Amino acid sequence: MEGRKFMNHYLEIGVGLEQSQKREERRTNMRRAVTLLVILSVVSLLVATETFAQRGMRWRGSGGWATEGRYGRMYDPKTVETISGEVVSVDKITPMKGMSYGVHLMVKTDKETVSVHLGPGWYMEKQDVKIEPKDKVEVTGSRITFGGKPAIIAAEIKKGEGVLKLRDENGLPAWCGWRRR
């Protein structure tokens, strides 16, 4: 009987030791998993920060159309004028390297055919007023020289009774913060 008690006691100690070892093994595995997760998080953050720094500080989705960019600074309220004419073409263009595409018109007036830059495609696609070839329009905007040729960065386009407001009187684009409206 004594031998049996001793054996049972020995087995209980062995089982307890085995359970203790399994618990310690689980803790070690958990520490390894947490450490790996922390390392992956830090590496991901560093890669994302480096990528963002290389592209420049642009608000998400702007595609280079923010007012702080080179293209956005071309609008000059001192050179604002109004022209009237017929739309010859509606095109998608990329004004500068690194920008997303934008919508561009060629407008024929009595004096000239001039390039009119409207805004980013992602914004123009959401507007109610649609501009198409042969439309009669009145364009108000800043006259600039772009690619060695005269152009207008549009602030407002009137087509019949419709008005497409693209910038305020200071040239601030309507698409800057447009989702908050």
N, C-alpha and C positions, 0 to 999 in steps of 0.2 A: 504494500500500500504506500509506504514511504517512497518507494522508487517511482510509483505512478505520479505522486504529488510533485516530486522533484522534476519529472519529465514534463508535466503540465506547466509547472512554473517556468521551466526552461523554454518551452514552446511559447508561452505568453511573452516572455522577455524577448524572444526572437521575433515574434510577430510585431511587438511594440517597436523594436529596433528597426524592423523592415518598414513599418509605417512611418517612422521618424525619418528614415532615409528617403522615402518617397516624397514626404513633405518638403524636405530640404532640396531635393532634386526639382520639385515644382517651383519652389522659390527661386532657385538659380535660373531655371528656364524663363520665369517671369521677368527677372532682372535683365536677362539677355534681351528679351523681346522689347522691354521698355527702353533699354539703351539703344537698340537698333532703331526703334521708332524715333527717338530723340535725334539720333545722327541723321536719319533720312529727312526729318523735318528741317534741320539746320541746313543740310545740303540743298534741299528744295528751295528754301528761303533765299539762300545765297545765289542760286542760279536765277531765280525770278528777279531778284534785285539787280543783278548784273544785266540781265536782258532788258529790264525796264530802263536802266541807266543808259544803255547803248542806244535805245530808241529815242530817248529824250522824254521830257516830262509833258506828255500829252494826255488830256483826259480821255478816258476810255471811249472809243467809238468816234472820236473826232476825225481820225484819218488825216490829221495835219491841217484841218480847217479851223482850228481854234484861233482866236484873235492874237495870241502871243506869237504865232508862227510867222515865218517870213512872208508867206502869202497873205495872211490876215492883216499884216501891217501895211500892205500896199494900198489899202483903202484910205483915201485922204478926203475928209469932209470939205476941204477948201477947193477941191476940183470937181464938186458935184454939179452935174448938168442933167437936162432932160432932153431926150431925143424921141422922135416918133418915126415909125416905119413898119415895114413888113418883115416878118420872120422868114428868112431864106432857108435856114436849117437849124435843127436841134441835135446837138451831138454830146457824146460823153467824152470828157477830156481828163487828163491828169495834169493839172497846172504845174506842179513841181514834183521832183523826185521824192518818193516816200509818202506822197499824199494818196488818199483814196480818190476814185474818180468823181468828177463833178459834172454838172450840166452846163452847157455852153450854147449860146445862140449866135447866129450871124443875122444881123438886122440891117436891111437896106433902107436908108433914108434918102432924102432928096440930094444930099451932098456926098454920101459915102456908104459903104457897107462896112459895118463895125462889129467886132467881136464883143459879145456881152457874156460875162461870167455870172452865173446865178448862184450856185452853191453846191454843197456835197450831194451826191446822188441819193444817199440814204435819207437825207432830209427832203429833197425835192420829190421823191417818190411818195411821200406822205401828204403832199399838199393837194388841196381841192382844185385850185386853178391849174390847169394843164396848158402848156404852151406848145403849139405845133406849127409846122411850116405853113405859110400863107396867112397866119394870124396877123392882124393889125395890132400893134402894141405901142405903149408909151413907156419908155424906160428912164428911170431916174437913178443915177449912180455916179460913182467917182471915175473920172477919166484918168487912165493910166497908160503907160507904155509897157506892153508885155511881149517879150520875145521880139523886141524891136518894132512892134506894130502898135497902133492905137487900139485901146480896148476900154471897156467900161465894166467895173465891178458893180453889179446892180444892187440897189437898195430897195427898189420897188418897181413892179411891173404892173401896168394896167392893161387889161384885155377886156374890151367891152365894159360890162359892169363889174367884172371881177378885178380884185386887187391882190397881188401877191407881194406881201411885205417880207423882205429878206433881211433888212438891216434897219437900225434906228438912225436918227439924224447924226449920231457920232460914229456910225459905221459898225456898231456892235451887232454881230450876226444874230438873227432870230434863233438859230439852231444852238446857240450857247445857252444851255439850261432849258431847252424847249420842252424836255420831258417833265419838268416841274410844274408846267402850266396846267 
